[in-house]
Amino acid sequence: MNGTIIKIYETKINDKVYNNATCGEVVEYLKGKGIVVKTSDGSLIISSAKPENKKQMSGVDLINGKFLKIGEKLC
């Protein structure tokens, strides 16, 4: 993430498990919902977040603005 801070405001539990990814990795975009991130025992959908120096936005806007790319690590 190149040192950029993203504050996460709202997430939803995702039922899908991504065995080939590492914890904290962006694994998928869900159209109309948000960005999916792998967790230690499953995954979460980021449905609202605030990138550094930007306004708070929906998960769909995060996808459209390409703030987080698939394969990128959040930690």
Protein Blocks (a to p, Z undefined) as FASTA:
>chain_A
ZZpacddfbdcddfbdcfkbcehiafbdcehiaccdddfklccddfbdcdehiacddfkl
mmmnomacghiafZZ
